[in-house]
Amino acid sequence: MNDKIKILETFENQYPNRDYRIIHTAPEFTSLCPKTGQPDFATMILEYIPDKLCIELKSYKFYLNSYRNDGIYFESVTNKILDDLVKVCKPREMKVTAKFNVRGGISSMVIAEYKKQK
């Protein structure tokens, strides 16, 4: 288990027999461009249908903040976040949308999704 995933905590879903969607928006995500070392800013949107567990928000915030000094590409960080969150809470469905701010005249959005196999 990587160090970052240890930050994430969960709690028991009180309504596991119902499909409902949880959406968390984190508008202050920051990581570093591995090529230039310049900061990349993004709004991270986490959407998921929980199964038995939900993500605890304070730990999720600390988890996202742990990327602040990491040199990692947009595509990689979005998929890494999805992989870690799926591993920790095992949702029915999950989507991470990363809306990166304009850099060099181009804005970027990366969307990674997971659906539990039936």
Secondary structure, DSSP 8 states (H G I E B T S, - for coil): --TGGGG--EEE-S-TTS---EEEEEEEEEEE-TTT--EEEEEEEEEEE-SSEEE-HHHHHHHHHTTTT-B--HHHHHHHHHHHHHHHH--SEEEEEEEEEEETTEEEEEEEEEE---
